[in-house]
Amino acid sequence: MDLTQIVIIVSLLSVSTVLVICGIYLIQIFKELKTTITKTSMILDDTHQITKSVAGPITSASEFVMGFKNGFTIFNKFFKEKK
């Protein structure tokens, strides 16, 4: 074998080894990214449920206050003071 063939074979083996190692590392990164996205999705779902459960009573209280205000407005229209 020639020296040139040996150098080409060694460089091809080293480049192939580096590419395989990078591929394995990239696969691990994608697995961690999938796990992170899944956990983030669960956190967002929980946040949606929390905001929904908080918004319900606040909406009910707001409707109660508006109904109370409208009731007083109607009450005041019936019993206005005459000057």
C-alpha positions in Angstrom: 0.0 0.0 0.0 1.1 3.5 -0.7 1.5 6.2 1.9 -1.2 8.2 0.2 -3.7 5.3 0.5 -2.9 4.9 4.2 -3.4 8.6 4.9 -6.7 8.6 3.0 -8.0 5.5 4.9 -7.0 6.9 8.3 -8.6 10.3 7.5 -11.8 8.6 6.2 -12.0 6.5 9.4 -11.4 9.5 11.6 -14.0 11.7 9.8 -16.5 8.8 9.9 -15.9 8.3 13.6 -16.5 12.0 14.3 -19.7 12.0 12.2 -21.1 9.0 14.1 -20.3 10.6 17.5 -21.9 13.8 16.4 -25.0 11.9 15.1 -25.4 10.1 18.4 -25.0 13.4 20.3 -27.6 15.1 18.1 -30.1 12.2 18.7 -29.6 12.7 22.5 -30.2 16.4 22.1 -33.5 15.8 20.2 -34.7 13.3 22.8 -34.1 15.9 25.6 -35.8 18.6 23.4 -38.8 16.3 23.1 -39.0 15.8 26.8 -38.7 19.5 27.4 -41.4 20.4 25.0 -43.7 17.7 26.5 -43.1 19.2 30.0 -43.7 22.7 28.8 -46.9 21.7 27.2 -48.1 20.1 30.5 -47.2 23.3 32.4 -49.1 25.4 29.9 -52.1 23.1 30.2 -52.0 23.5 34.0 -51.7 27.3 33.7 -54.7 27.3 31.4 -56.7 25.4 34.0 -55.6 27.6 36.8 -56.5 30.8 34.9 -59.8 29.3 33.9 -60.7 28.4 37.5 -59.7 31.9 38.7 -61.5 33.7 35.9 -64.8 32.0 36.7 -65.4 33.4 40.2 -64.2 36.8 39.1 -66.6 36.9 36.2 -69.4 35.8 38.5 -68.6 38.5 41.0 -68.4 41.1 38.2 -71.8 40.0 36.9 -73.2 40.2 40.5 -71.9 43.8 41.0 -73.2 44.9 37.6 -76.6 43.4 38.4 -76.6 45.2 41.7 -75.7 48.4 40.0 -78.4 48.0 37.4 -80.9 47.3 40.2 -80.1 50.5 42.0 -80.3 52.4 38.8 -83.8 51.2 38.2 -84.7 51.7 41.8 -83.5 55.4 41.6 -85.5 56.0 38.4 -88.7 54.9 40.2 -88.1 57.0 43.4 -86.6 60.2 42.1 -86.8 63.2 44.3 -89.0 66.0 42.9 -87.8 69.5 43.4 
